[in-house]
Amino acid sequence: MMANQSATSVTTTRKRRTKSTLKTPENQLKLIVDSLENLKAEDIVSIPLAGKSSIADYMVVASGRSNRHVSAVCERLISDMKDAGLGKARTEGMNQCDWVLIDGGDVIVHVFRPEVRDFYNLEKMWSATIPPQTAA
């Protein structure tokens, strides 16, 4: 019984340590981009949202080769995020897997099939320079 308690406390300590190192949005972004690269997602683009929106600090856009690839990439990415201590991300679009949105809090991830990505062209919309707002 002592061995189980010891293993549990080591696991809990490891999870806390991992979570504490991922507190910054930049570290979360790196984890997500690295995971997408390992999963063979294509055309990975990260977009800083600071000054453009308060919904997140970064947006990541990537493509999968097919519905099955998009599904596999998203399922594994969600698992990797959870294993890293980022909690359970909210998702939309996992039923069809044409366009899956993963809301990781500080980083929002969009994984598309290529033709759907071309149609919506989120990179162009969010990469545009937005003039700074002046105080009223």
N, C-alpha and C positions, 0 to 999 in steps of 0.2 A: 504494500500500500504506500509506503514511503517513496518508492521509486516513481509511482504515478504522480504523487504530489510534487516531487522534484521536477519531473519532466514537464508538468503543467506550468510550474512557476518559471522555468526556463523559456518555454514557449511564450508565456505572457510577457516576460521581460523582452524577448526578441521582438514581439509585435509592437510593444511600446517604443522600443528603440527605433524600429523601422518607421513607425508613424511620426515620431518626433523629427526624424531627418527629412520627412516629406512635407513638413508644414508649409514651406514656401511654394508659391505657385510655380516657380522656375523648376524646382525639384520634381514637382508633380508632372510638369510638362515633359521633362527629360524621361521620366519613367514611362509615360504614355508614348512618346515618340520612339523610344527604344523598343517597347513592346510591339508597336506597329511595324517597325523595321524587321524585328525577329519573326513576325507573322507574315512577312512578305506582302504587306499592304503596299500599294503603289502610289506614287506622286504625293508624298506626305508634305503638307504645307502647314506651318504654324503661323498664326496671325496674332500679334499683340493687340488686345482690345483696350488697353489703358487709354483713357481720354476719348474713346469712341462709345463705350457702353459700360454699364455697371453690372451686367449680367455675369461676367467672368473676366479673368485677367488674360486668358488666352483662348483661342479657338484653333483646333486642329482639324484639317480636312484631309481625307485620304480616300483611296479607291480600292475596291476589291475586284477581282476579275469576273465574278459571277455572284448570283444570290447566295450560293453555298459558301463561297469564299468570304463574302461580306458577313454572313452569319457566323462563320468560324472565327474570323478576326475579332468580331465584337464580343462573342462569348468568352474568348480567351482574354481579351483586353479587360473586360469586366472582372474576370477572375484574378488577373494580375493586379488590378487596382485594389480589389478587396484583400488579397494576400499581402499587399504592401501597407495595409492599414488605412486605406482611404474610405472604407465603408462601402456600402452597396450603392452603386451609381444608379440613377434613374435613367430609363431608356424609353425610346419611342421608335417604332418601325421594325421591330424584330420579327413581326409576322410575315412581312413581304420581303424584307432585306434588300429593297431597292436603295433606300436611304435610311440609315440608322443613326439616331442622335443619342449620344451618351453624355449625360450631364454629370460631370465629376465635381461640380462646385466651382472651383477656381479655373478649371479647364473644361471646355465643352468640345466634344469630339463628334465629327460627322464622318461617317463612312458610307460611300456611295458605290453603286455600279457606275462605270465610266460614262455611259450615255446620260444617266440621270445627273451626274455631277456636271457634265457639259451644259445641260439644259438650265440648271439653277445657278451655276457659276458664282457660288458664294464667295470665292476668293476675291473676285473682282469687286463685289459689293462691299465686303468688309475691309479690303485693303485700300480702298479709296481714302484720300486725305479728307478729314472732316475739319472744318475750321473750328478753332477753339471757341467755346461759348463765353460770352462776356457776362459779367454780373449785372443783374437788373437793378 
